[in-house]
Amino acid sequence: MTRVSVMGAGAWGTAFSLVLADAGSEVVLWARRPEVAEGVNRTSRNPGYLSDVELPAAVRATSDPVEALDGAEVVVLAVPSQRLRESLRGWRLPASALVVSLAKGIELGTDQRMSQVIAEAGAVHPERIGIVTGPNLAREIAERQPAAAVVAAAAEATALRLQTVCHSPTFRPYTNGDVLGCELAGATKNVIALAVGMGSGLGYGANAMASVMTRGLAETARLGEAMGADPHTFAGLAGMGDLAATCMSPLSRNRTFGEHLGRGLGVEEATAVSQGVAEGVKSCESIADLARTHGVDMPIVTGVQRVVNGALTPPEALRLLLSRAPKPERT
């Protein structure tokens, strides 16, 4: 059995622990709060997230990061993107372990992707780093509903190893060598989902939602092309697949957060009524910065950024998008 440490006991970390155990691994789930670790070990359930889901016997928990990481062959990082660097500074990752990121975000201040943060802050060679991304809503994964995902890594051997580790009867991972494209797609779809949620909160229907999703994917692909990503990535599970799930499902934290904004709540109010982290609220700033750096026009991302910063209301952002000069679709 492969020994896997999952560092982070939120909804996605918990659900992915279940996947790993179903795939045959021995899993140690690290929880920041001791009472969560105690609850997992006592009841085989996470009292903080997905508390109605029974975890396999191969999953145990600890609140001690040293214990969690001891002897790990694979380390899965399941903390929010803006906390990843700080967390890595406090952890000693095993020298030979493969390191996997589940977070979908771009770091504020550095504009770095999660694989770059891991390489820098965790002192991990890029060939030992992988990411898991795609249309993977934690609740559905935990219920063992069928799902596919992308395991991306710069080194093919790493991708293949991770594919084996998380291939369960209900979770089918595909490999991809385009780490850049997969990470950009995963981070940007959260921002587009905020925009879709705002539209839903304002009462708009399928036409508006489909338009925002499609034009949002075009923005993402333009940024990816400018940065050197493979354009095919954005038509796959990491791109369109993840975007569709995040924008369409009421289980999506980013879409739900956007709905709160569309109904008139401010960012602080929406945060207060939300469970978990809506990554797009922070990442919209760094993605907009990447767009400026690379000379890419991303009006939806910029509109969301201005709403989050309080410069625009959702109706004002929509009016600005609709009043833009007409242009060919492929621009």
NUDRENDO-423764 format. One record per residue (C-alpha): x, y, z. Coordinates in nm, 3 decimals, always signed. Layout:
<zazas>
{{X Y Z}}
...
</zazas>
This chain:
<zazas>
{{+0.000 +0.000 +0.000}}
{{+0.118 +0.350 -0.082}}
{{+0.136 +0.578 +0.220}}
{{-0.025 +0.913 +0.137}}
{{-0.045 +1.223 +0.355}}
{{-0.332 +1.461 +0.282}}
{{-0.251 +1.796 +0.438}}
{{-0.584 +1.969 +0.490}}
{{-0.915 +1.832 +0.616}}
{{-1.157 +2.059 +0.435}}
{{-1.423 +1.926 +0.201}}
{{-1.192 +1.852 -0.093}}
{{-0.911 +1.711 +0.122}}
{{-1.161 +1.483 +0.295}}
{{-1.321 +1.368 -0.031}}
{{-0.984 +1.306 -0.195}}
{{-0.874 +1.102 +0.107}}
{{-1.171 +0.876 +0.037}}
{{-1.065 +0.843 -0.329}}
{{-0.709 +0.753 -0.231}}
{{-0.826 +0.492 +0.017}}
{{-1.066 +0.343 -0.239}}
{{-0.769 +0.323 -0.479}}
{{-0.573 +0.115 -0.226}}
{{-0.360 +0.364 -0.035}}
{{-0.306 +0.407 +0.337}}
{{-0.407 +0.768 +0.408}}
{{-0.316 +1.001 +0.692}}
{{-0.536 +1.311 +0.694}}
{{-0.388 +1.617 +0.865}}
{{-0.642 +1.846 +1.032}}
{{-0.549 +2.183 +1.173}}
{{-0.796 +2.142 +1.461}}
{{-0.735 +1.850 +1.703}}
{{-1.109 +1.794 +1.751}}
{{-1.149 +1.725 +1.379}}
{{-0.873 +1.464 +1.383}}
{{-1.022 +1.307 +1.694}}
{{-1.365 +1.296 +1.529}}
{{-1.230 +1.123 +1.218}}
{{-1.048 +0.860 +1.424}}
{{-1.341 +0.800 +1.657}}
{{-1.632 +0.798 +1.411}}
{{-1.474 +0.764 +1.063}}
{{-1.642 +1.095 +0.978}}
{{-1.511 +1.450 +0.950}}
{{-1.722 +1.657 +1.194}}
{{-1.636 +1.981 +1.011}}
{{-1.697 +1.889 +0.645}}
{{-1.906 +1.619 +0.475}}
{{-1.999 +1.493 +0.821}}
{{-2.257 +1.250 +0.682}}
{{-1.996 +1.065 +0.473}}
{{-1.833 +0.759 +0.628}}
{{-1.462 +0.742 +0.549}}
{{-1.286 +0.413 +0.469}}
{{-1.095 +0.233 +0.743}}
{{-0.769 +0.311 +0.559}}
{{-0.811 +0.682 +0.648}}
{{-0.686 +0.799 +0.986}}
{{-0.625 +1.155 +1.103}}
{{-0.383 +1.359 +1.311}}
{{-0.337 +1.725 +1.400}}
{{+0.041 +1.681 +1.420}}
{{+0.201 +1.768 +1.082}}
{{+0.521 +1.582 +1.170}}
{{+0.325 +1.264 +1.234}}
{{+0.118 +1.317 +0.921}}
{{+0.423 +1.352 +0.696}}
{{+0.634 +1.079 +0.852}}
{{+0.715 +0.817 +0.589}}
{{+0.482 +0.960 +0.325}}
{{+0.549 +0.849 -0.031}}
{{+0.296 +1.099 -0.168}}
{{+0.201 +1.429 -0.004}}
{{-0.127 +1.589 -0.111}}
{{-0.160 +1.959 -0.029}}
{{-0.525 +2.045 +0.031}}
{{-0.500 +2.388 +0.191}}
{{-0.636 +2.709 +0.029}}
{{-0.405 +2.865 -0.227}}
{{-0.338 +3.184 -0.031}}
{{-0.227 +2.981 +0.274}}
{{-0.007 +2.735 +0.090}}
{{+0.324 +2.919 +0.117}}
{{+0.282 +2.982 +0.490}}
{{+0.188 +2.620 +0.549}}
{{+0.489 +2.488 +0.357}}
{{+0.722 +2.700 +0.567}}
{{+0.602 +2.515 +0.875}}
{{+0.619 +2.164 +0.729}}
{{+0.914 +1.941 +0.650}}
{{+0.821 +1.748 +0.336}}
{{+0.982 +1.405 +0.290}}
{{+1.277 +1.437 +0.053}}
{{+1.167 +1.166 -0.190}}
{{+0.790 +1.212 -0.180}}
{{+0.580 +1.317 -0.476}}
{{+0.397 +1.638 -0.389}}
{{+0.048 +1.707 -0.524}}
{{-0.155 +2.028 -0.515}}
{{-0.536 +2.027 -0.500}}
{{-0.565 +2.407 -0.466}}
{{-0.688 +2.612 -0.763}}
{{-0.560 +2.964 -0.732}}
{{-0.288 +3.216 -0.816}}
{{-0.090 +3.357 -0.523}}
{{-0.147 +3.721 -0.440}}
{{+0.163 +3.937 -0.457}}
{{+0.374 +3.693 -0.659}}
{{+0.124 +3.584 -0.929}}
{{+0.269 +3.235 -0.890}}
{{+0.082 +2.915 -0.963}}
{{+0.062 +2.653 -0.690}}
{{+0.328 +2.430 -0.847}}
{{+0.564 +2.728 -0.846}}
{{+0.488 +2.803 -0.481}}
{{+0.555 +2.439 -0.391}}
{{+0.887 +2.437 -0.577}}
{{+0.997 +2.760 -0.412}}
{{+0.857 +2.744 -0.058}}
{{+0.869 +2.367 -0.021}}
{{+1.208 +2.325 -0.192}}
{{+1.063 +2.053 -0.413}}
{{+1.209 +1.972 -0.755}}
{{+0.950 +2.047 -1.029}}
{{+0.971 +1.687 -1.153}}
{{+0.828 +1.565 -0.819}}
{{+0.529 +1.801 -0.832}}
{{+0.185 +1.722 -0.970}}
{{-0.162 +1.870 -0.961}}
{{-0.511 +1.722 -0.963}}
{{-0.777 +1.927 -1.136}}
{{-1.100 +1.897 -1.334}}
{{-1.476 +1.883 -1.265}}
{{-1.444 +1.753 -0.911}}
{{-1.707 +1.888 -0.671}}
{{-1.619 +1.747 -0.330}}
{{-1.970 +1.641 -0.229}}
{{-2.022 +1.432 -0.542}}
{{-1.675 +1.276 -0.515}}
{{-1.741 +1.184 -0.150}}
{{-2.070 +1.021 -0.252}}
{{-1.872 +0.811 -0.501}}
{{-2.054 +0.950 -0.799}}
{{-1.860 +0.884 -1.124}}
{{-1.605 +1.153 -1.204}}
{{-1.302 +1.215 -1.421}}
{{-1.003 +1.436 -1.350}}
{{-0.666 +1.543 -1.484}}
{{-0.337 +1.459 -1.316}}
{{-0.081 +1.703 -1.455}}
{{+0.294 +1.694 -1.403}}
{{+0.603 +1.810 -1.588}}
{{+0.754 +1.462 -1.559}}
{{+0.554 +1.186 -1.725}}
{{+0.666 +0.934 -1.463}}
{{+0.521 +1.154 -1.189}}
{{+0.190 +1.189 -1.370}}
{{+0.166 +0.813 -1.426}}
{{+0.249 +0.739 -1.062}}
{{-0.016 +0.981 -0.938}}
{{-0.267 +0.844 -1.186}}
{{-0.222 +0.499 -1.034}}
{{-0.247 +0.629 -0.678}}
{{-0.584 +0.800 -0.729}}
{{-0.753 +0.572 -0.984}}
{{-1.048 +0.429 -0.793}}
{{-1.362 +0.246 -0.911}}
{{-1.547 +0.580 -0.936}}
{{-1.266 +0.830 -1.000}}
{{-1.089 +0.817 -1.337}}
{{-0.778 +1.038 -1.376}}
{{-0.620 +1.126 -1.712}}
{{-0.259 +1.244 -1.742}}
{{-0.154 +1.578 -1.893}}
{{+0.190 +1.735 -1.928}}
{{+0.060 +2.093 -1.950}}
{{+0.088 +2.198 -1.585}}
{{+0.074 +2.567 -1.678}}
{{-0.249 +2.537 -1.874}}
{{-0.417 +2.314 -1.618}}
{{-0.336 +2.549 -1.331}}
{{-0.446 +2.859 -1.520}}
{{-0.772 +2.692 -1.617}}
{{-0.840 +2.577 -1.262}}
{{-0.775 +2.918 -1.110}}
{{-0.956 +3.128 -1.370}}
{{-1.272 +2.916 -1.377}}
{{-1.332 +3.019 -1.014}}
{{-1.344 +3.383 -1.120}}
{{-1.577 +3.306 -1.411}}
{{-1.800 +3.111 -1.172}}
{{-1.826 +3.422 -0.954}}
{{-1.950 +3.612 -1.259}}
{{-2.201 +3.338 -1.344}}
{{-2.320 +3.340 -0.985}}
{{-2.367 +3.715 -0.993}}
{{-2.582 +3.676 -1.304}}
{{-2.789 +3.408 -1.134}}
{{-2.829 +3.627 -0.827}}
{{-2.953 +3.907 -1.052}}
{{-3.217 +3.674 -1.195}}
{{-3.074 +3.610 -1.540}}
{{-3.127 +3.280 -1.719}}
{{-2.947 +3.021 -1.928}}
{{-2.862 +3.249 -2.221}}
{{-2.671 +3.488 -1.999}}
{{-2.500 +3.209 -1.806}}
{{-2.389 +3.028 -2.122}}
{{-2.258 +3.353 -2.267}}
{{-2.049 +3.431 -1.960}}
{{-1.910 +3.076 -1.946}}
{{-1.816 +3.072 -2.314}}
{{-1.659 +3.417 -2.318}}
{{-1.488 +3.336 -1.988}}
{{-1.332 +3.028 -2.144}}
{{-1.212 +3.246 -2.435}}
{{-1.045 +3.482 -2.186}}
{{-0.878 +3.191 -2.011}}
{{-0.750 +3.047 -2.338}}
{{-0.611 +3.386 -2.447}}
{{-0.416 +3.416 -2.124}}
{{-0.295 +3.058 -2.155}}
{{-0.178 +3.114 -2.512}}
{{+0.009 +3.429 -2.411}}
{{+0.184 +3.240 -2.131}}
{{+0.274 +2.936 -2.341}}
{{+0.007 +2.681 -2.246}}
{{-0.125 +2.412 -2.480}}
{{-0.455 +2.545 -2.627}}
{{-0.603 +2.193 -2.627}}
{{-0.596 +2.194 -2.247}}
{{-0.880 +2.447 -2.232}}
{{-1.116 +2.221 -2.429}}
{{-1.057 +1.931 -2.190}}
{{-1.141 +1.830 -1.834}}
{{-0.911 +2.091 -1.677}}
{{-1.067 +2.365 -1.890}}
{{-1.424 +2.331 -2.012}}
{{-1.501 +2.039 -1.784}}
{{-1.405 +2.217 -1.463}}
{{-1.560 +2.544 -1.580}}
{{-1.896 +2.378 -1.652}}
{{-1.915 +2.200 -1.317}}
{{-1.811 +2.505 -1.116}}
{{-2.043 +2.746 -1.297}}
{{-2.350 +2.521 -1.311}}
{{-2.364 +2.344 -0.975}}
{{-2.520 +2.484 -0.656}}
{{-2.247 +2.285 -0.477}}
{{-1.986 +2.528 -0.615}}
{{-1.860 +2.769 -0.351}}
{{-1.758 +3.027 -0.611}}
{{-2.090 +3.026 -0.794}}
{{-2.277 +3.047 -0.462}}
{{-2.055 +3.335 -0.346}}
{{-2.129 +3.515 -0.672}}
{{-2.503 +3.463 -0.619}}
{{-2.474 +3.633 -0.281}}
{{-2.303 +3.930 -0.447}}
{{-2.567 +3.943 -0.719}}
{{-2.840 +3.958 -0.456}}
{{-2.680 +4.262 -0.299}}
{{-2.451 +4.128 -0.027}}
{{-2.106 +4.278 +0.012}}
{{-1.791 +4.066 +0.010}}
{{-1.768 +4.055 +0.389}}
{{-2.135 +3.960 +0.421}}
{{-2.103 +3.690 +0.153}}
{{-1.794 +3.554 +0.328}}
{{-1.980 +3.537 +0.657}}
{{-2.261 +3.323 +0.516}}
{{-2.034 +3.096 +0.307}}
{{-1.877 +2.767 +0.417}}
{{-1.527 +2.709 +0.292}}
{{-1.311 +2.930 +0.074}}
{{-1.423 +3.076 -0.259}}
{{-1.080 +3.088 -0.422}}
{{-1.187 +3.325 -0.700}}
{{-1.244 +3.611 -0.454}}
{{-0.869 +3.638 -0.396}}
{{-0.740 +3.501 -0.725}}
{{-0.930 +3.753 -0.939}}
{{-0.672 +4.011 -0.835}}
{{-0.368 +3.804 -0.931}}
{{-0.525 +3.676 -1.253}}
{{-0.608 +4.032 -1.357}}
{{-0.247 +4.119 -1.282}}
{{-0.124 +3.833 -1.502}}
{{-0.350 +3.960 -1.779}}
{{-0.199 +4.308 -1.754}}
{{+0.154 +4.168 -1.750}}
{{+0.094 +3.964 -2.065}}
{{-0.119 +4.222 -2.245}}
{{-0.432 +4.007 -2.250}}
{{-0.783 +4.154 -2.249}}
{{-0.995 +3.979 -1.982}}
{{-1.306 +4.194 -1.929}}
{{-1.501 +3.937 -1.726}}
{{-1.212 +3.880 -1.486}}
{{-1.156 +4.256 -1.460}}
{{-1.526 +4.312 -1.394}}
{{-1.530 +4.056 -1.114}}
{{-1.216 +4.209 -0.967}}
{{-1.379 +4.552 -0.957}}
{{-1.694 +4.413 -0.794}}
{{-1.487 +4.235 -0.528}}
{{-1.287 +4.555 -0.467}}
{{-1.607 +4.758 -0.431}}
{{-1.547 +4.973 -0.739}}
{{-1.856 +4.837 -0.919}}
{{-2.184 +4.672 -0.831}}
{{-2.279 +4.353 -1.019}}
{{-2.539 +4.537 -1.234}}
{{-2.281 +4.804 -1.322}}
{{-2.026 +4.538 -1.419}}
{{-2.282 +4.372 -1.646}}
{{-2.371 +4.699 -1.815}}
{{-2.003 +4.767 -1.884}}
{{-1.958 +4.423 -2.040}}
{{-2.262 +4.468 -2.266}}
{{-2.160 +4.818 -2.372}}
{{-1.817 +4.711 -2.497}}
{{-1.750 +4.776 -2.866}}
{{-1.868 +4.496 -3.099}}
{{-1.592 +4.268 -3.226}}
{{-1.536 +3.931 -3.397}}
{{-1.592 +3.633 -3.171}}
{{-1.239 +3.496 -3.212}}
{{-1.072 +3.795 -3.052}}
</zazas>
